[in-house]
Amino acid sequence: MVQRKKDGVRDAILEAAFRLFSEQGYNDTSIPAIAREAGISTANIYVYFQSKLAILFQLYSPWLMSRLDKLERSQRRIKDPRERLRRLLLALWRDLPKENNGFTNNVMQAVSSGSGDYSPELRQRFQQRVAGWIQECLGTPLQVADMLAGVVLMAFDGFAMNVRSAHSEPCNDEIARLFSQLMLCAAAPPEPKG
């Protein structure tokens, strides 16, 4: 018998999953727990989603994009490229990893555990946006900005992984300032040899 999708059930699944992922993390949240929290059967979840990873990315993609949109608006208000770059790093390395009790950490758990079919599409869109902001700050070719964005996102992953650790070292202003200065120096044209 084919089950029919009902209005509200999908939303209940997503709301329950978001609560559990935010409170317990991806690894400690099970499909049966999401079903209990949503008030439905475990089998009913699979009518709406193929896997726990699919649920996570259904939540994470709009969550991340809304935060990147907000970050872009705040970046536009900062005229000084050095300050804009420093604030970008703080947002990516300190603020975003901490939001919603370290919600980004769920993606790190899911990807590092090798659960399900991971598509790099969201990561690529994230890197493209960061590369564009870096290019605006540094005035470098997009290819260079993209390489730098890749490094920035690797650091983002590390800060996101550590956000729930009792012994983590969160990003601070000094780290953001130092790395932005390094990026500015690396992007500066070489001085002519005299």
Secondary structure per residue as TSV (DSSP state, phi and psi in degrees):
chain	resnum	aa	ss	phi	psi
A	1	M	-	360.0	129.5
A	2	V	-	-81.6	129.0
A	3	Q	-	-86.1	143.5
A	4	R	-	-100.4	140.8
A	5	K	-	-73.7	136.7
A	6	K	-	-112.9	145.2
A	7	D	T	-58.7	137.3
A	8	G	T	91.7	-27.3
A	9	V	H	-67.2	-45.3
A	10	R	H	-59.1	-44.6
A	11	D	H	-63.7	-38.5
A	12	A	H	-64.0	-39.6
A	13	I	H	-62.3	-47.3
A	14	L	H	-65.2	-41.6
A	15	E	H	-63.7	-44.0
A	16	A	H	-63.2	-44.8
A	17	A	H	-63.1	-42.5
A	18	F	H	-60.8	-44.6
A	19	R	H	-60.3	-48.6
A	20	L	H	-68.3	-43.2
A	21	F	H	-60.4	-41.7
A	22	S	H	-67.7	-36.4
A	23	E	H	-83.7	-43.6
A	24	Q	H	-109.8	-22.7
A	25	G	-	94.3	163.0
A	26	Y	S	-63.4	-48.5
A	27	N	T	-64.0	-32.3
A	28	D	T	-94.7	9.1
A	29	T	-	-111.2	128.4
A	30	S	-	-110.3	161.1
A	31	I	H	-59.3	-45.0
A	32	P	H	-60.1	-35.5
A	33	A	H	-66.8	-40.4
A	34	I	H	-62.7	-42.6
A	35	A	H	-61.7	-46.7
A	36	R	H	-58.7	-46.3
A	37	E	H	-63.1	-34.3
A	38	A	H	-84.4	-11.5
A	39	G	T	75.8	33.1
A	40	I	S	-133.6	175.4
A	41	S	-	-80.4	155.7
A	42	T	H	-59.7	-43.3
A	43	A	H	-59.8	-32.6
A	44	N	H	-66.4	-28.4
A	45	I	H	-59.8	-39.6
A	46	Y	H	-72.7	-9.3
A	47	V	H	-71.4	-30.5
A	48	Y	H	-102.4	-31.9
A	49	F	-	-138.6	144.2
A	50	Q	S	-76.4	-28.0
A	51	S	-	-161.7	170.9
A	52	K	H	-64.1	-36.9
A	53	L	H	-62.5	-40.0
A	54	A	H	-62.9	-38.3
A	55	I	H	-63.8	-47.0
A	56	L	H	-58.0	-47.9
A	57	F	H	-71.7	-26.7
A	58	Q	H	-64.6	-32.0
A	59	L	H	-82.4	-46.0
A	60	Y	H	-69.9	-40.0
A	61	S	H	-57.2	-55.1
A	62	P	H	-67.6	-32.8
A	63	W	H	-60.3	-49.9
A	64	L	H	-65.5	-46.8
A	65	M	H	-61.9	-37.6
A	66	S	H	-66.4	-35.7
A	67	R	H	-72.0	-35.9
A	68	L	H	-69.0	-36.7
A	69	D	H	-61.2	-44.3
A	70	K	H	-63.1	-42.9
A	71	L	H	-62.2	-41.3
A	72	E	H	-62.0	-41.9
A	73	R	H	-62.8	-41.0
A	74	S	H	-69.8	-34.2
A	75	Q	H	-63.8	-38.1
A	76	R	H	-62.1	-26.0
A	77	R	T	-81.1	-11.7
A	78	I	-	-99.2	114.7
A	79	K	-	-80.7	-40.4
A	80	D	-	-72.1	119.4
A	81	P	H	-59.5	-35.3
A	82	R	H	-64.8	-45.7
A	83	E	H	-67.5	-38.3
A	84	R	H	-62.2	-42.4
A	85	L	H	-65.8	-43.8
A	86	R	H	-61.1	-44.5
A	87	R	H	-67.1	-34.5
A	88	L	H	-62.0	-46.7
A	89	L	H	-64.3	-40.9
A	90	L	H	-62.3	-41.7
A	91	A	I	-64.5	-43.4
A	92	L	I	-76.5	-34.1
A	93	W	I	-99.2	-21.5
A	94	R	I	-114.6	-55.2
A	95	D	I	-73.4	-51.7
A	96	L	H	-61.9	-44.8
A	97	P	H	-61.3	-26.8
A	98	K	H	-84.4	-20.4
A	99	E	H	-60.5	143.8
A	100	N	H	50.0	50.3
A	101	N	H	56.8	39.2
A	102	G	H	74.1	40.7
A	103	F	T	-55.4	-36.2
A	104	T	H	-60.2	-28.7
A	105	N	H	-57.1	-29.1
A	106	N	H	-60.2	-40.0
A	107	V	H	-67.0	-40.5
A	108	M	H	-61.9	-42.5
A	109	Q	H	-61.9	-46.2
A	110	A	H	-64.0	-47.5
A	111	V	H	-68.4	-42.0
A	112	S	H	-71.4	-22.9
A	113	S	H	-85.3	-7.4
A	114	G	T	69.3	25.5
A	115	S	-	-82.0	124.0
A	116	G	S	75.4	-175.9
A	117	D	-	-90.0	110.5
A	118	Y	-	-91.7	129.2
A	119	S	-	-106.0	129.3
A	120	P	T	-79.0	5.8
A	121	E	H	-57.2	-46.4
A	122	L	H	-64.3	-41.7
A	123	R	H	-61.9	-39.5
A	124	Q	H	-65.5	-42.0
A	125	R	H	-64.8	-40.3
A	126	F	H	-60.6	-47.7
A	127	Q	H	-64.9	-38.2
A	128	Q	H	-61.6	-41.9
A	129	R	H	-66.1	-44.5
A	130	V	H	-64.1	-40.3
A	131	A	H	-61.0	-40.9
A	132	G	H	-62.1	-42.3
A	133	W	H	-67.3	-39.9
A	134	I	H	-65.2	-42.2
A	135	Q	H	-60.1	-41.8
A	136	E	H	-63.1	-39.1
A	137	C	H	-73.0	-40.1
A	138	L	H	-99.2	-21.2
A	139	G	-	69.5	27.5
A	140	T	-	-91.0	163.4
A	141	P	-	-60.4	151.8
A	142	L	H	-59.3	-35.2
A	143	Q	H	-60.9	-42.2
A	144	V	H	-68.3	-43.9
A	145	A	H	-60.8	-36.4
A	146	D	H	-67.4	-40.1
A	147	M	H	-63.7	-43.1
A	148	L	H	-64.4	-39.0
A	149	A	H	-62.5	-37.1
A	150	G	H	-60.2	-42.0
A	151	V	H	-67.9	-42.9
A	152	V	H	-59.3	-40.5
A	153	L	H	-74.6	-28.2
A	154	M	H	-64.8	-40.9
A	155	A	H	-66.1	-38.9
A	156	F	H	-56.1	-45.7
A	157	D	H	-58.0	-43.6
A	158	G	H	-63.5	-44.8
A	159	F	H	-65.9	-37.4
A	160	A	H	-66.6	-38.9
A	161	M	H	-63.1	-38.7
A	162	N	H	-87.5	-6.8
A	163	V	T	-61.3	-29.5
A	164	R	T	-95.8	-0.9
A	165	S	-	-79.1	138.9
A	166	A	T	-66.6	-22.9
A	167	H	T	-111.9	23.1
A	168	S	-	-74.6	154.8
A	169	E	-	-110.9	100.5
A	170	P	-	-70.4	158.2
A	171	C	-	-65.1	143.6
A	172	N	-	-130.5	177.6
A	173	D	H	-60.6	-37.1
A	174	E	H	-64.0	-42.6
A	175	I	H	-63.1	-47.3
A	176	A	H	-62.5	-41.4
A	177	R	H	-65.6	-44.9
A	178	L	H	-62.7	-47.6
A	179	F	H	-68.2	-36.2
A	180	S	H	-65.9	-36.6
A	181	Q	H	-65.1	-40.4
A	182	L	H	-61.7	-42.4
A	183	M	H	-65.5	-40.3
A	184	L	H	-64.6	-40.5
A	185	C	H	-66.6	-41.4
A	186	A	H	-66.8	-29.7
A	187	A	H	-87.4	-12.1
A	188	A	S	-68.9	142.3
A	189	P	-	-64.5	147.0
A	190	P	-	-64.2	144.9
A	191	E	-	-73.9	141.2
A	192	P	-	-64.4	143.1
A	193	K	-	-81.4	132.9
A	194	G	-	-98.8	360.0
